[in-house]
Amino acid sequence: MPTISFIKGEEGRETTELVTKLNTWDKDRRFVVSRVLKPKKDSVQLSFLEGDEFEYFYFVTNTEMASEKVVIAYEKRGNAEYFIKEAKYDMAVGHLLLQSFWANEAIFQLIMLAYNLFLLFKMDFSKGAEYRQQIKTFRLKYIFLAGKIIRTARSVVMKLSKKYPYQEIYAKSLS
């Protein structure tokens, strides 16, 4: 069995490549394999499989770029596709049904502005798991919540339940 040697790259990433042809293919394809060491909390204490401490990513490509550059390019493309999917489904960009092209364009631009402002807000006030959540989840946790509005002579105060688990982030974002 041949040994596969990985080349160390950026951010703890290691890459290798191989060229192979499957039975149903008419020509060889280039496979780029990337692996990243799993965080300690995700690692299995004992493992019977070699290499279980790594998370693997596979890319099939026809480019001539170095394997590290292929991984970086495809990761960027995946991120862009994720943002497009989130805008389409969570911001309803795919459902612009006005008769005028210019009206649709104006609404699209406003929706994209709101989406970009949301992403900026998320970068500033979210951490860890909150940063990775989608807009629908964010709305459920921080916008659609039960509270009581109290008006006094000088101010308006929104009271939340003492058991509301995200009070720290909510208070930080409002200050």
Secondary structure, DSSP 8 states (H G I E B T S, - for coil): ------EE-GGGEEEEEEEE--TT-SS-EEEEEEEEE--GGGS-SS-SSTTTTEEEEEEEE---S-HHHHHHHHHHHHHHHHHHHHHHHHS-GGG---S-HHHHHHHHHHHHHHHHHHHHHHHHH--THHHH--HHHHIIIIIS--EEEEE-SS-EEEEE-TT-TTHHHHHHHH-
